[in-house]
């Protein structure tokens, strides 16, 4: 037996048969919510509280990572198709990217993606894991 403090949490729910009907609840139950009390106000903030940083218009696509690029100030977003359907989606950002790139998992440069302002068309294959880099304007 290992010494130390070991804690566990679990949740129970019901849903229609099939993992496809319950995977979202399972992921949500594993992601803890953090309460922020009395946050500092930013008078010049351009993003209203009710907006999302990113939007995906497909139920079978999960955004699994959002981070700063290892090599520059680009935003790296990793997403995958969980249902094996593949998807042609419109990935919506809160900024207009100067450059959008479909790159490798280790963020090596890839193919440029033409976007329309803050909407970037993205193609995911069945069960694929894809990585994209977005360079914000004015960097």
Number of C-alpha atoms within 10 A of each C-alpha: 3 5 5 6 5 6 5 4 6 7 8 7 7 8 11 8 8 8 11 12 12 14 13 13 14 15 10 10 14 11 8 8 8 6 6 6 6 6 6 6 7 7 6 6 8 8 11 7 7 6 9 11 10 15 15 16 12 14 11 18 22 16 16 11 12 15 12 14 16 11 8 9 14 21 17 22 19 18 18 22 21 17 14 14 13 18 20 12 17 17 17 19 18 16 16 19 22 15 15 23 20 21 18 16 12 9 16 12 12 14 11 13 16 14 17 11 13 16 19 20 15 17 15 18 14 15 16 16 18 19 22 24 28 23 19 17 11 7 8
